[in-house]
Amino acid sequence: MNISLESLQLQSAQWSEQFRPQSTQWIVAALIVLGCIYSYASSSKIPQINGKGFFEFSNKRAIKLYQFNATNLIGGWFRDHPNTPGMLNTEFGSMVILPGSMAEELRNDERFNLRKQLAKSFPSHLAGFEIFRDDINNELVRTVIIKHFNKQLVKITKPLAEETTLALADLFTDETEWHDVPLQATVLQLVSRMSSRVFLGPELCSNKEWLRLTGGYANVITKAFQGLQRWPTWMRYIVNIFDANCRTARGYMADIRKLLRTILVERQRVKAEAIAKGKPAPEYNDAIEWVAQESNGQKYDPELIQLSMATFSVHTTTDLMTHVLADLALHPEIIQPLREEAISVLKESGWKKASLDQMVLLDSVIKESQRMKPFTTVSMSRLATQRIVLSDGTVIPKGMVTAVDASSMWDPKLHDSPDKWDPYRFYNLRKGTKEQQKYATFVSTAPEHLAFGYGKFACPGRFFTANELKIALINILLKYDIKFQDGVTPRFIRYGIQGITDMTVKLSIRRRKEEIPV
């Protein structure tokens, strides 16, 4: 067939005229498809755990999957792709989840920074959220915890026990008939008082206004953050001004600063007055004083540091103690062996740091509750401060948030019946192989148990937390019977990588006569 140039030109003109109204639509459609292909192909070389579908233009579905199924997403990923990092899309942005086998490689790597991760994940630039700022002197806080908190454990064990006795008389009462208390809220008040005894000394530990403010702030800041997450980043500054929870958080922050400032000013006045009279200045054995001593002239925000330490430590300790008490109420058969251990040790040694170390069954119980319901399902969350190439060739871009999978805590290769709460699990591991003994104690860290992180940047406050938990639980078990009403079982909810305690459940308690004075 002979086709002339003229006929081709005529057909071309006819086609052009025929499809002119639709041409723009086809071009747009083509660009969209090409955009999807480009987006899909040009995304990070790290494979997606919950990535967008081929024709999805937002991460909305992926983020919803993360919010309500993160544990299964991460577990499924490493089951199908062992030792392969994956990209997890979250409401905070993208996060690289590294396999537990990489914990050893990252353990002391200073190129990964916790404070910067908090500042990126939370709106630290907004009023009320300052505790997440990355310019808080984190090294100063670490020094205070390691040098003073941990070394003062010998001295503060007895004062903590005394404060616990006073707090329980107020919160649990001496009522010998069964009565209910809201479990999480009551534990929060108990932990706040105990922690404040060390953070702020006797001046504020039982100060009802301080306890109200810090407890209120810890509760509302989570609600405020969740509210902001519903809005685009560029709108959050405005929303923060008008949102009720954000306003409440700012109010708590202002009142807390005012209260702490009053204490700080009064201490300076008393010291100056003593020196002026030629007398030695009074010494204060608490975190306010320790921070001042270790600052060595550095500029720091004393009020913000105190609130930051109080919020983070109280929140996580409350969470774990709530789970332990719930597990004990659900497994009453272990309560008497725990009482017998405590009585035997306290009769011999009294309230000493060394006494708490001898309570190995209690240590095992606490660690088992932590294993079953850790605060998060990943560990070692950090932000890459520069472009980092890991040993397997994985490239972590500067500014990327990373975390390490902590599912080894439920690995059937490491633990028999990992889905079952076994109070003797870690008690028995102390008698196991050398490898098992490495992670058998509550405060130990290892790739097999990453609840406290691992390496140089593992939680420095875990030793204080261990003492605090043991002192509180011994007092409760020796002085009270505990149970749940028939049919009551606390709910444990996973939202994203975080575990959420049942704040509605009530614990039934009654005063009992303790076998020895405590």
Order of alpha helices (4+ residues) and beta strands (2+ residues): alpha-alpha-beta-beta-alpha-beta-alpha-alpha-alpha-beta-alpha-alpha-alpha-alpha-alpha-alpha-alpha-alpha-alpha-beta-beta-beta-beta-alpha-alpha-alpha-beta-beta-beta-beta
